[in-house]
Amino acid sequence: MAPRTILYTGKGGVGKTSVAAATARRLAAQGRRTLLVSTDPAHSLAGILGVEAGSRPTPAFPDLHIQQVSAQDELDRHWSDVQDWLGDLLMRKGVDRIAAEELTVLPGMDELFGLLEIGRHYDDGFYDVIVVDCAPTSETLRLLSFPDAARWWLDKAFAQQSRMVAAARPFSRGLPPEGAMDDVQRVARGLIAMNEVLRDHEHVSIRLVLTPERLVVDETRRTFTYLGLYGFLTDAVIANRVLPDDSGDWLAGWRAHQRVLLGEARDAFSPVPLLRAPHFPQEVLGPDMLDRLGDALFADVDAGAVLHDRVTQELTVGARAAELRLDLPFADKGDVDVKRIGDDLVVRVNDSRRTLALPPALGDYRPTGAALTDGVLHVTFDRPEPDDG
């Protein structure tokens, strides 16, 4: 059976690593063989857990292994021939050795290879649960789009390019060697396979971590939209560091602000559950504090369950038209009003309102209609014809 795999991501500084570690400890305490792995280049798992961690899975607690993916190890494993060829090519063009070595590694490749490592663990089936501390949302989203691009290059461009390179290699020393071409193809196929893993909604889901702050909630809404558009399942949103009601009068204004934002988050992510963790009076460091965090988050739910099993929004985009499917479980009937305001789509059904962050792909599309059937809203868009004048 495929392992239950949970990927945590969120804006930097919201506490996603602590939430991931708390989840892994809770699952391991239930007797599930658990791997907690970090693909975030700024690894902090070891420090939060208070244990040693390496680039390979390391026993940390009963039934819990941890791993901080090493960018250099993964580059050596997947990209060494490409690095050698590009490095030599750049030095022949006059680039000094140190700069050439840096230029052979594209931004984001360490996180990219971290995804391949997760895919290997998923295929091995040794662990019951894999909990992943991903890079912050912007990097993670960029990586999630890579497999689709890799599939296109592999299917459409790479086969023809490989034949051309093979024919021309005897006449040019600047062309990539077979080993480098093999590296590229191997990585592309690995990413395509990982894309299929991430779409396994029965076993794999993503959880978004936020704090009740305006910019954080807005970015999380955008992330939530993009994940749905990629076809990836978000099964929970974690609201971290929520001020308790007894936090003191001097924080009354901040508590009221948080309540407004949490209400907006509940409406924006519904029907995906919004789990809350309090703002503790001390840092969440070490096993005891992580277990307190896990108790607060998962008091009423199983931390390892798929907490929501449907992608709540899907977008189909054509050359001149697009359609958005949006689950609105709070709205079974009533008048529907849809407006686009900047990059947001504002949906009103009777007295309920939901704001959806639209992706750049719809930058020049306008909404033309909306229909609500059985709690599902279908919004149509069109793209104006270019002005010939």
Secondary structure, 3 states (H helix, E strand, C coil): CCCEEEEEEECCCCCHHHHHHHHHHHHHHCCCCEEEEECCCCCCHHHHHCCCCCCCCEEEECCEEEEECCHHHHHHHHCHHHHHHHHHHHHHCCCCHHHHHHHCCCCCHHHHHHHHHHHHHHHHCCCCEEEEECCCHHHHHHHHHHHHHHHHHHHHHHHHHHHHHHHHHHHCCCCCCHHHHHHHHHHHHHHHHHHHHHCCCCCEEEEEEECCCHHHHHHHHHHHHHHHHHCCCEEEEEEEEECCCCCCHHHHHHHHHHHHHHHHHHHHHCCCCEEEEECCCCCCCHHHHHHHHHHHHCCCCCCCCCCCCCCCEEEEECCCEEEEEEECCCCCCCCEEEEEECCEEEEEECCEEEEEECCHHHCCCEEEEEEEECCEEEEEEECCCCCCC
